[in-house]
Amino acid sequence: MEGIDLSVFSGFRLFDIIDILLVAIIIYYVYSLIRGTIAVNILLGVALFYAIYLIVKQMQMRLLTEIFGGFIQVGSIALIVVFQQEIRRFLLHVGKNISMKRKKIIWSFFLNKKEVAKDNSEHLKPIIEACRSMSKSRTGALLVFSKYFDEEYYQSSGEFIDAHISKRLIESIFHKNSPLHDGAVVIVDFKIMTASCVLPLSDSEDLPLQFGLRHRAAIGVTEVSDAVAVVVSEETGEISFTKDGNVNMNISHEELAELLRDEL
């Protein structure tokens, strides 16, 4: 076509297109992880800081250029410190996706899916019954289901129990007169490992105002780890399921059983 200079595309390769697409996917994935959090404001501040550095450098303001340039040189280390939670969350998401695919292949190869589902249903029965009972009595509860037990992360803020799951035990822990009812119960391999755990609260700015500490803690722990969490609201008795910082509100007992069966 006349008037169009195609020479600019002469050195363009297929791998260049793939390179651009991969960078775009990474940028979008990182943005989806930090969207709605305070990290967005920090990132905007960093971008503004770098823009000012380019301006003073272009205007040949030597003193300011030296000052801002010194910060830019150690910028990568500063970004790692500032965005350590987001980087941790990103790596957990990547690792979890690889791990989940590997586990699905192994389980589908060695075991019958019906047998696995039946075995999980037997373990989940006391959990579902306890949630149903606490929902009716409007007993506040926070259950965290983790793939592994991090002693430094969980045990340091809770009471170590290491007991098999039972409906009465869960209800006893979250009874309003129990000394362990505040905080979360951590369940690993269908065993209650700790109770009364203090979890990190989510710093997301988009959470509804009606969310209390339990919901914010459930969102916070699933943002920084591969765990899932179940919340029973003390005010309404509603059951919520949290995964990857996302909350499914007001789910039924059947939906809860299906979600936990898929995750565990």
Long-range contacts (C-beta under 8 A, 24 or more apart in sequence): 29-90, 29-93, 30-86, 30-90, 33-86, 33-89, 33-90, 33-93, 34-83, 34-86, 36-204, 36-205, 36-206, 37-86, 37-203, 37-204, 37-205, 38-203, 38-205, 39-83, 39-85, 39-86, 42-82, 42-83, 46-75, 46-79, 50-75, 85-223, 85-224, 88-224, 89-223, 89-224, 92-224, 92-225, 92-226, 93-244, 95-226, 96-226, 117-261, 120-260, 120-261, 120-264, 121-257, 121-261, 123-165, 123-190, 123-264, 124-257, 124-260, 124-261, 124-264, 126-165, 126-166, 126-167, 126-170, 127-165, 127-170, 127-187, 127-230, 127-260, 128-253, 128-256, 128-257, 128-260, 129-167, 130-167, 130-170, 130-171, 131-230, 131-232, 131-239, 131-253, 131-256, 132-253, 133-167, 133-171, 134-170, 134-171, 134-174, 134-232, 134-237, 135-232, 135-237, 135-238, 135-239, 135-253, 136-237, 137-237, 138-233, 138-234, 138-235, 138-236, 138-237, 139-171, 139-174, 139-175, 139-176, 139-232, 139-234, 140-174, 140-181, 140-214, 140-232, 140-233, 140-234, 141-170, 141-174, 141-185, 141-214, 141-230, 141-231, 141-232, 142-183, 142-184, 142-185, 142-199, 142-214, 142-217, 142-218, 142-229, 142-230, 142-231, 142-232, 143-170, 143-184, 143-185, 143-187, 143-229, 143-230, 143-231, 144-184, 144-185, 144-186, 144-187, 144-197, 144-199, 144-218, 144-221, 144-227, 144-228, 144-229, 145-187, 145-188, 145-227, 145-228, 145-229, 145-230, 145-260, 145-263, 145-264, 146-186, 146-187, 146-188, 146-225, 146-226, 146-227, 147-188, 147-226, 147-227, 148-188, 149-186, 149-188, 149-193, 153-225, 154-186, 154-193, 154-194, 154-197, 155-193, 155-194, 157-183, 157-196, 157-197, 157-198, 157-199, 158-183, 158-184, 158-186, 158-194, 158-195, 158-196, 158-197, 158-198, 159-194, 159-195, 159-196, 160-193, 160-194, 161-192, 161-193, 161-194, 161-195, 162-191, 162-192, 162-193, 163-191, 163-192, 164-190, 164-191, 164-192, 165-190, 165-191, 165-192, 174-232, 184-217, 184-218, 184-221, 184-229, 190-264, 200-224, 202-245, 204-245, 215-240, 215-242, 215-247, 218-242, 218-247, 219-245, 219-247, 222-246, 228-259, 228-260, 228-263, 230-256, 230-260
